[in-house]
Amino acid sequence: MSTMTPNDCPFCGGSNLEMGNTPSFYWVRCQDCGAEGPTNKDRKEAVELWNGPTDELDRMEVKHVNH
């Protein structure tokens, strides 16, 4: 089974990323700027959403917080 790797942050270009998770959901979080991708019940799909086109991220509920 291959594991997808999140691309660099589409907002700040940072590569300091982590997978956030709860027992039910996964998402990608940028530790450099605080952006968080959409949640998904499947880890691979959460990464695919993060890696998708930036305009699609803008339409989804992405949290972007500058520190």
Secondary structure, 3 states (H helix, E strand, C coil): CCCCCCCCCCCCCCCCEEEEECCCCEEEEECCCCCECCCECCHHHHHHHHHCCHHHHHHCCCECCCC
